[in-house]
Amino acid sequence: MDESALAELLRNERYPRAAGYSARWVVEGGMGPHPLWQAEALSECLVLEPGMRVLDMGCGSALSSVFLAKEFGVEVWAVDLWVKPEENFRRVVEAELEGRVHPLSAEAHALPFTEGFFDAAVSIGAYHYFGTDDLYLGYYSRFVKHGGQIGIIQPGLAEEYETLPPPHLTSYWKWDFCAWHSAAWWRRHWEKTGLVTVEVAERLPEGWRDWLQWNEACDLYVGMPGQEEARMLHADGGRTLGLCRVVARRNGKVV
Ligand SMILES: C[S@@+](CC[C@H](N)C(=O)[O-])C[C@H]1O[C@@H](n2cnc3c(N)ncnc32)[C@H](O)[C@@H]1O
């Protein structure tokens, strides 16, 4: 499939900034729902100014890191566990962002930064892999300065179910979907620590459609239309599956 056909499949008026990037580059580097659409949706709730230091935690192929650096002029530390920093550095050089995006390999519980180093921390399609522990925010938030923002966006359900899976999704369910918490769950998960003030905790309007559009485009690109995740999203029809975005500010005296 050529670039223009793929770009057509991924045409989405909702995300004008993301539209400026090669569709093939995104599809070949994406590891979950469209990373640039998610980054753009999250950025709507963030104050990002040129020169700010931003952590992109669980950046995968660092596409969102490149996007944030290019769109907002921020300096990004692109941290990931599964994708090697050498591979991300190649993408950074190709994007002519050497010195502005810094790829690093680190586990989310062993971050090589000093307290208050970042103006903001984002995590796109990743925080639910390591951030559901009640105590994790206490560790993670320390790397953001007081008054700085912490933002996450990832798959989530519309509400918390007493038992999982939701009955209509039984045939598609995988055990690790249990980390797809609702926006209300994330709000309480963070607020109960008293360490942050939650500014936004919501289900992205029509996020499930964006996720489905992305999956259908990727499935066609690899010549295997109608794979399981797309079928699950169709079966759900937006009843519960979607994307959650949550943004909070670190409490404490701003200096
Ligand atoms: C679904 S991928 C999303 C990647 C990218 N943000 C995107 O949207 O394409 C989740 C990412 O979280 C990272 N991750 C998962 N657990 C992690 C951990 N304990 N420490 C650091 N990164 C982790 C993985 O390396 C992976 O790249």
Ligand as a Chemical Component Dictionary entry (heavy atoms), coordinates in Angstrom:
data_LIG
# 
_chem_comp.id                   LIG 
_chem_comp.type                 NON-POLYMER 
_chem_comp.pdbx_formal_charge   0 
_chem_comp.three_letter_code    LIG 
# 
loop_
_chem_comp_atom.comp_id 
_chem_comp_atom.atom_id 
_chem_comp_atom.alt_atom_id 
_chem_comp_atom.type_symbol 
_chem_comp_atom.charge 
_chem_comp_atom.model_Cartn_x 
_chem_comp_atom.model_Cartn_y 
_chem_comp_atom.model_Cartn_z 
_chem_comp_atom.pdbx_ordinal 
LIG C1  C1  C 0  1.863 -0.360 23.927 1  
LIG S1  S1  S 1  3.481 0.253  23.975 2  
LIG C2  C2  C 0  3.204 1.976  23.611 3  
LIG C3  C3  C 0  4.415 2.612  23.064 4  
LIG C4  C4  C 0  4.238 4.044  22.527 5  
LIG N1  N1  N 0  4.013 5.002  23.578 6  
LIG C5  C5  C 0  3.137 4.095  21.497 7  
LIG O1  O1  O 0  2.067 4.638  21.800 8  
LIG O2  O2  O -1 3.347 3.558  20.399 9  
LIG C6  C6  C 0  3.870 0.300  25.707 10 
LIG C7  C7  C 0  5.283 0.720  26.013 11 
LIG O3  O3  O 0  5.431 0.748  27.430 12 
LIG C8  C8  C 0  6.734 0.363  27.747 13 
LIG N2  N2  N 0  6.771 -0.224 29.083 14 
LIG C9  C9  C 0  5.977 -1.199 29.569 15 
LIG N3  N3  N 0  6.342 -1.519 30.812 16 
LIG C10 C10 C 0  7.402 -0.718 31.120 17 
LIG C11 C11 C 0  8.219 -0.568 32.263 18 
LIG N4  N4  N 0  8.023 -1.322 33.350 19 
LIG N5  N5  N 0  9.202 0.341  32.217 20 
LIG C12 C12 C 0  9.416 1.109  31.114 21 
LIG N6  N6  N 0  8.654 1.018  30.009 22 
LIG C13 C13 C 0  7.675 0.115  30.007 23 
LIG C14 C14 C 0  7.118 -0.666 26.712 24 
LIG O4  O4  O 0  8.510 -0.705 26.531 25 
LIG C15 C15 C 0  6.330 -0.234 25.474 26 
LIG O5  O5  O 0  7.124 0.404  24.512 27 
# 
loop_
_chem_comp_bond.comp_id 
_chem_comp_bond.atom_id_1 
_chem_comp_bond.atom_id_2 
_chem_comp_bond.value_order 
_chem_comp_bond.pdbx_ordinal 
LIG C1  S1  SING 1  
LIG S1  C2  SING 2  
LIG S1  C6  SING 3  
LIG C2  C3  SING 4  
LIG C3  C4  SING 5  
LIG C4  N1  SING 6  
LIG C4  C5  SING 7  
LIG C5  O1  DOUB 8  
LIG C5  O2  SING 9  
LIG C6  C7  SING 10 
LIG C7  O3  SING 11 
LIG C7  C15 SING 12 
LIG O3  C8  SING 13 
LIG C8  N2  SING 14 
LIG C8  C14 SING 15 
LIG N2  C9  SING 16 
LIG N2  C13 SING 17 
LIG C9  N3  DOUB 18 
LIG N3  C10 SING 19 
LIG C10 C11 SING 20 
LIG C10 C13 DOUB 21 
LIG C11 N4  SING 22 
LIG C11 N5  DOUB 23 
LIG N5  C12 SING 24 
LIG C12 N6  DOUB 25 
LIG N6  C13 SING 26 
LIG C14 O4  SING 27 
LIG C14 C15 SING 28 
LIG C15 O5  SING 29 
# 
